[in-house]
Amino acid sequence: MLGNLIGNAIKFTPEGGAVQVNAEAVGDEVLFTVRDTGIGVPSKQLPHVFDRFWQATPKVRLGSGLGLTIAKGVVEALGGRIWAESRSGEGTTFFFTLPLATAEARDATRSNV
């Protein structure tokens, strides 16, 4: 998920722009943030960024249009949430959360290794 979001941020940020990645514990989950200074997504298109085959620039095929759909499916399957905020011409920020591992989950992982 993180690799996909970073790749998209780089793809849509012009030379000289910036991509920032952050992760922080917030309550019982981790909030990941990928922010870019790229072209942004117009507000009327923002609700569609996680739709299958949707692309920010439909005239230029820059991938399959499935990356964000897959990222959403994985995040939600792991018990998290994913969303985006954007302003056309000012960049986009993608956020996703994942639950922190419980002591029981860490113990189970260690015993399976």
MORAFEN-V941103 format. One record per pair of residues at least 4 apart in sequence whose ideal C-beta (glycine too) atoms are under 8 Angstrom apart, sorted by the first residue. I is the first residue (numbers start at 1). J is the second residue. If there is no record, write none. Layout:
BEGIN
I,J  I,J
END
This chain:
BEGIN
1,5  1,32  1,71  1,74  1,75  1,82  1,96  2,6  2,21  2,32  2,34  3,7  4,8  4,67  4,68  4,70  4,71  5,9  5,34  5,71  5,94  5,96  6,10  6,19  6,21  6,34  7,11  7,67  8,12  8,67  8,68  8,94  9,13  9,19  9,34  9,35  9,36  9,38  9,92  9,94  10,19  10,36  11,62  11,63  12,36  12,38  12,39  12,56  12,92  13,17  13,18  13,19  13,36  13,37  13,38  13,91  14,38  14,39  17,36  17,37  17,38  17,91  18,36  18,37  19,34  19,35  19,36  19,37  20,33  20,34  20,35  20,36  21,32  21,33  21,34  21,35  22,32  22,33  22,35  23,30  23,31  23,32  23,33  24,30  24,31  25,29  25,30  25,31  25,100  26,30  26,31  26,97  28,99  28,100  29,80  29,97  29,98  29,99  29,100  30,97  30,98  30,100  31,95  31,96  31,97  32,95  32,96  32,97  32,98  33,93  33,94  33,95  34,93  34,94  35,91  35,92  35,93  35,94  36,91  36,92  36,93  37,90  37,91  38,91  38,92  39,56  39,57  39,88  39,89  39,91  40,86  40,87  40,88  40,89  40,90  40,91  40,92  41,45  41,46  41,49  41,56  41,84  41,86  41,88  41,92  42,46  42,88  43,86  43,87  43,88  45,49  45,56  46,84  46,85  46,86  48,54  49,54  49,56  49,68  49,84  50,54  50,68  50,69  50,71  50,72  50,82  51,69  52,65  52,66  52,69  53,64  53,65  53,66  54,65  54,68  55,60  55,61  55,62  55,63  55,65  57,62  63,67  65,69  66,70  67,71  68,72  69,73  70,74  71,75  71,82  71,96  72,76  72,82  73,77  74,78  75,80  75,81  75,82  75,96  75,97  75,98  76,80  76,81  76,82  78,98  78,99  79,98  79,99  80,96  80,97  80,98  80,99  81,95  81,96  81,97  82,94  82,95  82,96  82,97  83,94  83,95  83,96  84,92  84,93  84,94  84,95  85,92  85,93  85,95  86,90  86,91  86,92  86,93  87,91  101,105  101,106  101,109  102,106  103,107  104,108  105,109  106,110  107,111  108,112  109,113
END
